[in-house]
């Protein structure tokens, strides 16, 4: 058996220093793990390397246990169980599907007590995968995510391409294939530290779940206290973005038509590890560390507000509007008719913003069957940075489909 031990250091602002708080444990409880095997099935394949990282005396180190042949597989498992198994949080990448079941099978085979059987698994791939589309990842492989975060590797091999290299080493015991094997596993383990900033994206996405639970009324002055949940801790009432600067922007599209939009400069609660962008339904946003920009089209139109209680209204065909029965009693019967759901409306010309959920009320439509809904871009909205921040959060959530 061969063994390698290397210390690794991190900058003062690296997320590793916040990891115990995020996981609700101490550094001593955390173990990173990655194994290298001769195949995918534990019944027909062997573990030839176990890569580990743990914290001791406030210092992180990477330990690699290498089996020089099949006969040493049990030995590296025993060394792992005896010296490195006392951890309650196991951080891995795709370990729930591969590394941990593989290890369990081997521990059972050699009748070795599995030291991490009751530990909590934190599978980084499983955590990140649900947000693959939002992040714009082409796949959810470890190297892809590392590259997304700006990390590059020296070693270009994958698990499959290492198999002939390991076979070559067993025959020749040469230094070069050994160095390749150790480097690959070392970068796999160290690469998991590089993935930890992804937790900031997950935290950012989680903020969208704590948006105001009721629609904001734009036909009256908007007070944030009426819409934020007072029973939530302060950190959970933070909006995903905060509007810092808002202005109307006018431009000509490629056909020369005049277009109007709201342009916002936004502040994020914390810096994201890399840029996040999105474009949907003519809305566009892009983040840069703890800032973002957002562009949303303004619609100038005459839209309709539909009354839900149409039985209480009459429709006036000549005026193309609905009025309440209390007023309609003064209108000659030949100029009025009982309102129906599709004609019980009043019309209003103005500037509107589109919404995809009932974040703001009252809402307007172009006609009864139109699925698109809009709300009035009025003075109450313009004067409320809170409301504009909610709208910006709503748009980004729509673009990201959160």
C-alpha positions as CSV (number, residue, x, y, z in Angstrom):
1,X,0.0,0.0,0.0
2,X,1.1,3.5,-0.8
3,X,-0.1,6.6,1.1
4,X,0.1,10.3,0.3
5,X,-0.7,13.2,2.7
6,X,-0.8,16.8,1.6
7,X,-2.0,19.9,3.4
8,X,-4.2,22.4,1.5
9,X,-4.9,26.0,2.4
10,X,-7.7,28.4,1.6
11,X,-8.1,32.1,1.4
12,X,-9.8,33.9,4.3
13,X,-13.0,34.4,2.3
14,X,-13.3,30.9,1.0
15,X,-16.7,29.3,1.7
16,X,-15.0,26.4,3.5
17,X,-14.9,28.6,6.6
18,X,-18.7,28.9,6.6
19,X,-19.3,25.2,5.8
20,X,-19.7,24.0,9.5
21,X,-22.4,26.7,10.1
22,X,-24.2,25.7,6.9
23,X,-24.1,22.0,7.8
24,X,-24.8,22.5,11.5
25,X,-21.6,20.7,12.6
26,X,-17.9,21.3,13.3
27,X,-15.0,20.9,10.9
28,X,-14.0,17.7,12.7
29,X,-17.3,16.2,11.6
30,X,-16.7,16.7,7.9
31,X,-15.0,14.1,5.6
32,X,-14.6,14.5,1.8
33,X,-14.3,11.2,0.0
34,X,-13.7,9.9,-3.5
35,X,-12.8,6.4,-4.6
36,X,-11.1,5.0,-7.8
37,X,-12.2,1.6,-9.0
38,X,-11.4,-0.9,-11.8
39,X,-15.1,-0.9,-12.9
40,X,-18.6,0.1,-12.1
41,X,-19.8,-3.1,-10.3
42,X,-18.4,-3.8,-6.8
43,X,-19.0,-7.5,-7.4
44,X,-16.6,-7.6,-10.4
45,X,-14.3,-4.7,-9.7
46,X,-11.9,-3.5,-7.0
47,X,-11.2,-0.3,-5.2
48,X,-7.6,0.7,-5.9
49,X,-7.6,4.2,-4.3
50,X,-9.5,6.0,-1.5
51,X,-9.1,9.8,-1.5
52,X,-10.1,11.6,1.7
53,X,-9.9,15.1,3.1
54,X,-10.5,16.1,6.7
55,X,-9.7,18.9,9.1
56,X,-7.3,18.4,12.0
57,X,-6.1,21.2,14.3
58,X,-7.7,23.8,11.9
59,X,-5.7,22.4,9.0
60,X,-7.2,20.6,6.0
61,X,-5.3,17.7,4.5
62,X,-5.9,15.3,1.7
63,X,-5.0,11.6,2.3
64,X,-4.8,9.0,-0.5
65,X,-4.7,5.3,0.2
66,X,-3.5,3.3,-2.8
67,X,-3.7,-0.4,-3.3
68,X,-0.8,-1.5,-5.5
69,X,-2.7,-4.7,-6.4
70,X,-6.0,-6.5,-5.8
71,X,-4.7,-8.2,-2.6
72,X,-4.3,-4.8,-0.9
73,X,-7.9,-3.7,-1.4
74,X,-8.9,-5.0,2.1
75,X,-5.9,-3.3,3.6
76,X,-6.7,0.2,2.4
77,X,-10.3,-0.4,3.6
78,X,-9.1,-1.4,7.1
79,X,-6.7,1.7,7.2
80,X,-9.6,3.9,6.3
81,X,-12.0,2.4,8.8
82,X,-9.4,2.5,11.6
83,X,-8.0,6.0,11.1
84,X,-10.5,8.1,9.1
85,X,-14.0,6.9,9.7
86,X,-15.0,9.0,12.7
87,X,-17.1,11.6,10.8
88,X,-20.8,12.4,10.7
89,X,-20.9,14.4,7.4
90,X,-19.6,12.7,4.3
91,X,-19.2,15.1,1.3
92,X,-19.0,13.4,-2.0
93,X,-19.8,13.8,-5.7
94,X,-22.2,11.2,-7.0
95,X,-21.4,9.2,-3.9
96,X,-25.0,8.3,-3.2
97,X,-25.1,6.3,-6.4
98,X,-21.5,5.1,-6.6
99,X,-18.9,5.6,-4.0
100,X,-20.9,4.9,-0.8
101,X,-22.7,1.8,-2.1
102,X,-19.4,0.5,-3.5
103,X,-17.7,1.0,-0.2
104,X,-20.5,-0.7,1.7
105,X,-20.3,-3.7,-0.6
106,X,-16.6,-4.0,0.0
107,X,-16.9,-3.5,3.8
108,X,-19.5,-6.3,3.9
109,X,-17.3,-8.5,1.7
110,X,-14.3,-8.3,4.1
111,X,-16.5,-8.2,7.2
112,X,-15.2,-4.8,8.2
113,X,-17.4,-2.5,10.2
114,X,-18.5,0.4,7.9
115,X,-17.4,3.5,9.8
116,X,-19.5,5.9,7.8
117,X,-22.7,3.8,7.5
118,X,-24.7,6.1,9.8
119,X,-23.1,9.4,8.6
120,X,-25.1,12.0,6.6
121,X,-24.2,12.0,2.9
122,X,-23.9,15.4,1.2
123,X,-23.9,14.5,-2.5
124,X,-22.9,17.6,-4.3
125,X,-24.1,16.3,-7.6
126,X,-27.5,15.5,-6.2
127,X,-27.8,19.0,-4.7
128,X,-26.7,20.8,-7.8
129,X,-28.5,18.7,-10.5
130,X,-32.0,20.2,-9.9
131,X,-30.6,23.6,-10.9
132,X,-28.6,22.5,-13.9
133,X,-30.8,24.3,-16.4
134,X,-30.9,27.5,-14.4
135,X,-27.1,27.5,-14.2
136,X,-26.7,26.8,-17.9
137,X,-24.6,23.7,-17.3
138,X,-24.3,21.4,-20.3
139,X,-24.1,18.5,-17.9
140,X,-23.7,17.8,-14.2
141,X,-20.2,16.2,-14.3
142,X,-17.7,17.4,-11.7
143,X,-15.3,18.8,-14.2
144,X,-18.1,20.7,-16.0
145,X,-19.1,22.4,-12.8
146,X,-15.5,23.1,-11.9
147,X,-14.9,24.8,-15.2
148,X,-18.1,26.8,-14.7
149,X,-16.6,28.2,-11.5
150,X,-13.3,28.9,-13.2
151,X,-11.3,25.9,-11.9
152,X,-9.0,24.0,-14.3
153,X,-7.2,20.7,-13.9
154,X,-3.7,19.4,-14.8
155,X,-5.0,15.9,-15.3
156,X,-7.3,15.3,-18.3
157,X,-8.1,11.6,-17.6
158,X,-11.4,10.2,-16.4
159,X,-12.1,7.0,-14.5
160,X,-12.4,4.9,-17.6
161,X,-9.1,6.1,-19.2
162,X,-7.3,5.4,-15.9
163,X,-7.9,1.7,-16.1
164,X,-5.1,0.8,-18.5
165,X,-2.8,3.2,-16.6
166,X,-3.5,1.3,-13.4
167,X,-3.1,-2.0,-15.2
168,X,0.3,-0.7,-16.6
169,X,1.4,0.3,-13.1
170,X,0.6,-3.2,-11.6
171,X,2.9,-4.7,-14.3
172,X,5.7,-2.2,-14.3
173,X,5.5,-0.4,-10.9
174,X,6.7,2.6,-12.9
175,X,6.6,6.1,-11.5
176,X,4.8,7.9,-14.3
177,X,1.5,5.9,-14.2
178,X,1.5,6.1,-10.4
179,X,1.8,9.9,-10.5
180,X,-1.1,10.1,-13.0
181,X,-3.3,7.9,-10.8
182,X,-2.5,10.0,-7.6
183,X,-3.0,13.3,-9.4
184,X,-6.4,12.4,-10.8
185,X,-7.7,11.3,-7.4
186,X,-6.1,14.3,-5.7
187,X,-7.9,16.7,-8.1
188,X,-11.2,14.8,-7.7
189,X,-11.0,15.4,-3.9
190,X,-9.7,18.9,-4.1
191,X,-12.2,19.7,-6.8
192,X,-15.0,19.1,-4.3
193,X,-13.8,22.1,-2.3
194,X,-13.9,24.1,-5.6
195,X,-17.6,23.2,-5.9
196,X,-18.6,24.5,-2.5
197,X,-19.3,28.0,-3.8
198,X,-22.3,26.4,-5.6
199,X,-24.0,26.5,-2.2
200,X,-24.3,30.3,-2.7
201,X,-26.4,29.7,-5.8
202,X,-28.6,27.3,-3.9
203,X,-29.0,29.8,-1.1
204,X,-29.9,32.5,-3.7
205,X,-32.5,30.3,-5.4
206,X,-34.0,29.4,-2.0
207,X,-34.7,33.1,-1.3
208,X,-37.4,33.0,-4.0
209,X,-39.4,30.6,-1.9
210,X,-39.9,33.3,0.7
211,X,-41.5,35.9,-1.5
212,X,-44.6,37.7,-0.2
213,X,-47.5,35.3,0.0
214,X,-50.2,37.7,-1.0
215,X,-50.7,39.9,-4.1
216,X,-49.5,43.5,-3.7
217,X,-52.2,46.1,-4.3
218,X,-51.0,48.8,-6.7
219,X,-54.1,50.9,-6.4
220,X,-53.1,52.1,-3.0
221,X,-49.8,53.2,-1.4
222,X,-47.5,50.2,-0.9
223,X,-46.2,49.4,2.6
224,X,-43.7,46.5,2.8
225,X,-44.8,45.7,6.3
226,X,-48.2,44.6,5.0
227,X,-46.6,41.9,2.8
228,X,-43.5,40.5,4.4
229,X,-44.0,37.7,6.9
230,X,-43.3,39.1,10.3
231,X,-43.0,35.6,11.9
232,X,-39.9,34.7,9.8
233,X,-36.3,35.4,10.9
234,X,-34.8,38.5,9.3
235,X,-32.5,36.4,7.1
236,X,-35.5,34.6,5.6
237,X,-37.4,37.8,4.7
238,X,-34.6,39.0,2.5
239,X,-35.7,39.4,-1.1
240,X,-33.5,37.8,-3.7
241,X,-32.7,41.1,-5.2
242,X,-33.1,44.8,-4.2
243,X,-33.8,47.5,-6.7
244,X,-31.1,50.2,-6.4
245,X,-31.7,52.2,-9.6
246,X,-34.7,52.1,-11.9
247,X,-35.3,54.1,-15.1
248,X,-37.3,53.9,-18.3
249,X,-35.3,53.2,-21.4
250,X,-36.3,53.8,-25.0
251,X,-34.7,52.2,-28.1
252,X,-35.5,51.1,-31.6
253,X,-35.7,47.4,-32.4
254,X,-34.2,45.8,-35.5
255,X,-37.3,46.8,-37.5
256,X,-37.0,50.5,-36.4
257,X,-40.0,50.2,-34.0
258,X,-39.8,52.3,-30.8
259,X,-39.6,50.1,-27.7
260,X,-39.9,51.0,-24.1
261,X,-38.5,49.1,-21.1
262,X,-37.7,49.3,-17.5
263,X,-34.0,49.1,-16.8
264,X,-33.0,48.1,-13.2
265,X,-29.8,48.0,-11.4
266,X,-30.1,45.4,-8.6
267,X,-28.3,44.5,-5.5
268,X,-28.0,40.9,-4.4
269,X,-27.8,39.8,-0.7
270,X,-24.3,38.3,-1.3
271,X,-21.9,37.8,-4.2
272,X,-22.5,34.8,-6.5
273,X,-19.4,32.8,-7.5
274,X,-19.9,33.3,-11.3
275,X,-22.2,35.2,-13.6
276,X,-25.8,34.1,-13.9
277,X,-27.8,35.1,-17.0
278,X,-31.3,34.5,-18.4
279,X,-33.6,35.6,-21.2
280,X,-37.3,34.8,-21.6
281,X,-40.4,36.5,-22.9
282,X,-38.4,39.7,-23.8
283,X,-37.0,39.9,-20.2
284,X,-33.3,39.7,-19.6
285,X,-31.1,39.7,-16.6
286,X,-27.4,39.2,-15.7
287,X,-25.6,39.0,-12.4
288,X,-22.1,40.2,-11.6
289,X,-20.9,39.2,-8.2
290,X,-23.4,41.0,-5.8
291,X,-25.0,43.1,-8.5
292,X,-27.3,42.5,-11.4
293,X,-29.1,44.3,-14.3
294,X,-32.6,43.6,-15.4
295,X,-34.5,44.7,-18.5
296,X,-38.3,44.3,-18.7
297,X,-40.6,45.6,-21.6
298,X,-43.2,48.3,-20.9
299,X,-46.5,47.8,-22.7
300,X,-48.5,50.9,-23.7
301,X,-52.0,49.8,-24.4
302,X,-55.7,49.9,-23.6
303,X,-56.4,46.9,-21.4
304,X,-59.4,45.6,-19.6
305,X,-60.1,45.0,-16.0
306,X,-62.6,42.1,-15.6
307,X,-65.0,42.0,-12.6
308,X,-65.4,38.6,-11.1
309,X,-68.8,39.2,-9.7
310,X,-70.4,39.8,-13.1
311,X,-73.9,39.1,-11.8
312,X,-73.8,42.4,-10.1
313,X,-73.1,44.3,-13.3
314,X,-74.7,45.4,-16.5
315,X,-72.9,45.7,-19.8
316,X,-73.4,48.8,-21.9
317,X,-72.7,47.8,-25.6
318,X,-72.6,51.4,-26.9
319,X,-70.0,52.4,-24.3
320,X,-68.3,49.0,-24.4
321,X,-68.0,48.9,-20.6
322,X,-69.7,47.3,-17.6
323,X,-71.2,49.3,-14.7
324,X,-72.6,48.2,-11.4
325,X,-76.3,47.5,-11.1
326,X,-76.7,50.3,-8.5
327,X,-75.7,52.8,-11.3
328,X,-77.2,50.9,-14.2
329,X,-80.7,51.3,-12.8
330,X,-80.5,54.8,-14.2
331,X,-79.7,53.6,-17.7
332,X,-82.6,52.8,-20.1
333,X,-83.1,49.1,-20.4
334,X,-82.6,49.1,-24.2
335,X,-79.0,50.3,-23.7
336,X,-78.0,47.8,-21.2
337,X,-77.8,44.0,-20.9
338,X,-76.9,41.5,-18.2
339,X,-73.1,41.2,-18.0
340,X,-71.4,38.0,-18.8
341,X,-67.9,36.9,-17.7
342,X,-66.4,38.0,-21.1
343,X,-67.9,41.5,-21.2
344,X,-67.9,42.5,-17.5
345,X,-65.0,44.9,-17.7
346,X,-63.8,48.5,-17.8
347,X,-61.1,49.7,-20.0
348,X,-58.0,51.7,-19.1
349,X,-55.2,53.1,-21.3
350,X,-51.8,53.4,-19.8
351,X,-48.4,51.7,-19.2
352,X,-48.4,48.1,-18.0
353,X,-45.9,45.5,-16.9
354,X,-46.5,41.8,-17.5
355,X,-46.6,39.3,-14.7
356,X,-46.8,35.5,-14.7
357,X,-48.4,35.0,-11.3
358,X,-50.7,37.3,-9.3
359,X,-47.9,39.2,-7.7
360,X,-49.7,42.5,-8.2
361,X,-53.3,43.4,-8.3
362,X,-55.6,44.6,-9.9
363,X,-54.6,42.8,-13.1
364,X,-55.6,43.6,-16.6
365,X,-56.0,41.6,-19.9
366,X,-56.4,42.4,-23.6
367,X,-59.4,40.1,-23.7
368,X,-61.2,37.5,-21.6
369,X,-59.4,34.4,-23.1
370,X,-56.0,36.0,-23.1
371,X,-53.8,34.1,-20.7
372,X,-51.4,37.0,-20.3
373,X,-51.9,39.3,-17.3
374,X,-50.6,42.8,-16.7
375,X,-50.7,45.4,-13.9
376,X,-50.6,49.1,-14.0
377,X,-47.3,50.9,-13.9
378,X,-48.6,53.7,-11.8
379,X,-47.2,56.2,-9.2
380,X,-47.7,53.8,-6.3
381,X,-45.4,51.2,-7.9
382,X,-42.8,53.7,-9.1
383,X,-42.5,55.2,-5.7
384,X,-42.0,51.8,-3.9
385,X,-38.5,50.3,-4.2
386,X,-39.9,47.4,-2.2
387,X,-42.5,46.7,-4.9
388,X,-40.0,47.1,-7.7
389,X,-37.7,44.7,-5.9
390,X,-40.5,42.2,-5.6
391,X,-41.2,42.6,-9.3
392,X,-37.6,42.1,-10.2
393,X,-37.5,39.0,-8.1
394,X,-40.6,37.8,-9.8
395,X,-39.2,38.3,-13.2
396,X,-35.9,36.5,-12.4
397,X,-37.8,33.6,-10.9
398,X,-39.9,33.4,-14.1
399,X,-36.8,33.5,-16.3
400,X,-35.1,30.8,-14.2
401,X,-38.3,28.8,-13.8
402,X,-37.8,28.5,-10.1
